[in-house]
Amino acid sequence: MSNDSIVTRYQTFFAVDFMPLIRQDQAQGAPERVAYAAEFAAFQLGQIDKKLGRLVDLMERQAPHPS
C-alpha cells in the first residue's frame, strides 16, 4: 500500500464526526478507545492549526503596512 493511499484513508476516516470504533458488535477496550480518541483529537487540532494559519496570513496581507 502506498503512502498516498494510507494518507487518503486516514483523511477520509478522520474527516467525519468522532464515533467510537465498534468492531464485530463489540466495543474496544479502554486503551484502544483512548488511543483512537487521541489520534482523532490530534488530527482535528492539525486541521484547526492549518485554517488559523491561513486566516492569520490573509489578515496580515490585508493589514495596512506602516511606512
C-alpha angles and dihedrals in degrees: 000000000000123000091245092059091048092050091047091049092051093045091052092045095050096039092079126073117282114276124171112249114254119184126184092355091299129105118232123249122270097263092054092046092049091049092050092047090050092050091048092049092047091051092049092048089052090053091049090049091053092049094047090048091054091046093052090047091052092047092050091050092052096044115104110253116225114239 
